[in-house]
Amino acid sequence: MERFFRLSENGTTMRREMAAGATTFLTMAYVLVVNPQIMAAAGIDPGAAFVATCLAAAIGSALMGMLANFPIALAPGMGLNAYFAFVVVGTLGIPWQAALGAVFISGLLFFAVSVLRIREWLIGGIPLSMKLGIAAGIGLFLGLIGMKNLGLVVAHPATLVSMGDLASTPVALGCAGFVLMAALSARGVPGAVIIGILATAAAGIPFGLTTIQGVFDLPPSLAPTFLQLDIAGALSLGILGVVFTFFLVDLLDNTGTLIGTTQRAGLMRPDGSVPRLGRALMADSGGAMMGAVLGTSTTVSYIESAAGIQQGGRTGLTAVTVAALFLIALFVAPLAASVPAFATAPALIFVACLMAQALKGLNWQDETEYLPAVLTMLAMPFTFSIATGIGLGFLAYAGIKTLAGRAREVHGAVWLLAGLCAIKFAVI
């Protein structure tokens, strides 16, 4: 352990690393409950989705820890899973098997551009304002889905959306669960989200809204989703726009997480570069492909890793500890299946609020920077499409900069992405 993870060199100990891993796991354990429910909305067997979630998180985190020696955990990404279930499958009508094929292709593309160092060029070229706008926009998109699942907002023929029945018991319990999560988080309690989910679900037992199906059991079968991805179907359906969206959002999401977490862990060099970045990029692209093979949406680096870093995690042993805990979690499938939607919806809203923090990094004195970012953020929930929000944002960024006489500030990567988005809008 000492030699492989270079613990002393990084000023840490095995005990500290394992404690940090446990902290990270608790802060992101809500994915065990939330992701299977979102996958179920796409028609995927929830039991198999639970196992796929655990295994994808374990494999991805282990890859990050062993290859890059970073204290960063991976799991199916929030926002991308919503795009998978509610947009690709729900709105576009693409079979979930073909959607998994699109996830695999995007992961393969992700791996290729990482090996060829194209990804680092793209990362360096995308302006910070657009990265922040995309992060906040995904948060708003996720928040809208959470409010819809909770019943806090409902469809309306005249105003598109309207307030739901706040007097109903599930809505009231869900709102209380959100307040509990926020309060626990403000107090610095590890696992605030998962505690809030379980407490909300428990509060529904006296009202007959929650039925406990058990706590421990052998893992459900993975057969309904394992190797069910349809790569040929994804290609024949011509869903290049979907593949591009998975690829781009995964690119931006992982980039932001890697930059934020490595900076907080003190791993970033003085010039802003990140050591072993290539290995980290290959680890998360490999995790994305494995997730598709297992039967879940794109696996990404989790910003909740910052909680473990705050507890002293500095090496890959933290991520490997998270991986081990996700494997142990395979045996609590009955408990995860017992949690109703009104208990997980507040978690989506809470995560959405956390993602909105990205807006504080915008340069509000420069219209050419913050206007495209805000447009991106607004377009995602109001068009119910992450892809559309990203596309409009890049086109607006390039257009506004050019007409403002500042075209030289637009990096080649932005022109490339804007061009691809223009083609997407014209063809798809």
Secondary structure, 3 states (H helix, E strand, C coil): CHHHHCCCCCCCCHHHHHHHHHHHHHHHCCHHHHHHHHHHHCCCCHHHHHHHHHHHHHHHHHHHHHHHCCCCCEEECCCHHHHHHHHHHCCCCCCHHHHHHHHHHHHHHHHHHHHCCHHHHHHHHCCHHHHHHHHHHHHHHHHHHHHHHHCCEEEECCCEEEECCCCCHHHHHHHHHHHHHHHHHHCCCCCHHHHHHHHHHHHCCCCCCCCCCCCCCCCCCCCCCCCCCCHHHHHHCCCHHHHHHHHHHHHHHHHHHHHHHHHHCCCCCCCCCCCCHHHHHHHHHHHHHHHHHHCCCCEEECCCHHHHHHCCCCCHHHHHHHHHHHHHHHHHHHHHHHCCHHHHHHHHHHHHHHHHHHHHHCCCCCHHHHHHHHHHHHHHHHHCCHHHHHHHHHHHHHHHHHHCCCHHHCCHHHHHHHHHHHHHHHHC
